[in-house]
């Protein structure tokens, strides 16, 4: 699966957005609302960056035309399982950020399996 990672700076601070690219290398829909995952917390950025670095393949620097500005982005290929886990992390990012000890363990050795375990515990407890 081909993805485009685009850093944004919003009023709330730095945001990392992940878009799924179509066959022609284009984002479907409006780029402001069509992202698949978004990370706004420091913890979310750290976990996502480690997973993307570990599992991402064929990484390329790309230019993203956001309509008004050109932005530097990263295009990469990612296994479907990792991408789905990143989507789930994006939806539960703020809750997981509160679990300091669990996040520290995850950041020591970041894997999809460990993140899925943390997400599953949060779903059961939360």
N, C-alpha and C positions, 0 to 999 in steps of 0.2 A: 504494500500500500504506500503510495507516495504522499508525503506530507510537506507542508511549508510552515516553518516556525518564524513568527514575526514578533519582534519586540515592539511594544507600544508604550508610550508614556501618556497616562491619563491624569485627570485631576486627583485621583486616588493614589497615584504612584505608578511604578513600573508594572507592566502586565506582559505576560508571554502568552500569545495566542497560537493555536495550532489549527491549521486549515487542511482539509483533505483536498488533494489535487485531482482533477478529472483526467481523462485520457489525453487531452490536449494541453495539460499543464495549467489549466485555469481553475480558479475557485468558482464553485457554483453559487449563484446568488450574490447578495450584497456583502461585500467584504467586512462591513461593520458588524453584521449580525450572523454571518454564516460560519463562524469558527466552530470547530468541533470540541475544543477544550480551551480553557483559559485559566491561567494561574496568576493570582494577585498577591499571595503571601510569600514571604521569604522561604518558609518551609516548602511550600508548593513549588517554588522555583528550583530549590535545591534537589528535591526528589525527582522532579521532571527532568532537570538537566542531567542528572546521573543516569536515569533510565534511557534518555535519548542518546547520550554519549555511548552507553554500553551496548544498546541494541540497534541503534540506527546504522544503516548501511548506505553506501554511495552518497556521502554528504557533500553538498555543493553550495557555494555561496550564490545567492540569487538576488535579483532586484525585484521588488514588489511595488507595483504602481498602485497606490492607495487612492488615486483620483486627483488629489491635490499635491502629493509628495511622492517621491521615490524613496523606498525604505530598503535597507539591506536585510536580507532574510537568509534562512538556511533551508535548502530543499534536501530531503532524505527519504530513504525507504525504511519502513518499519514493519515488523511482523504484526499481524492483526491482533494477536493476544496482548501484546504490549500496548498497542493503541487503545484497545478497549479498557485496559487497566488505567491508562492515563485519563480517559474520559471519566471513569469512576472516581479517580482521585480529584479531578477538577470539580466534581459535584460535592465532594466531601472535604475539600481542602481546609476550610476554616475549622471544622471539627477535629481533624487530625492534627492540625497545628497546635492544638491545646495539649496534646499527649506528648509532652517533652521527652520523657524517657524512652517511649516506644519509637519516636522519631529519631532520637540519637542512635538507637540500635540499628534502625533501618538505614541511616546515613552511613554507618560504619561499613556495611556491606549491602548495597542496594541491589535487590533483585525483584523481578516481577512476583515471584512466589511470596517473598516477605511482604511486599506491598499488598498483595491480595489478602494475605493473612490479617494484616492490620485493618484493611477495609472491612473484612468479614467480621472482625471483633467489634468494630465501630458500629456496624449495622445491627449486630445483636444487642449491644449495650445501649447504643444511642437510640 
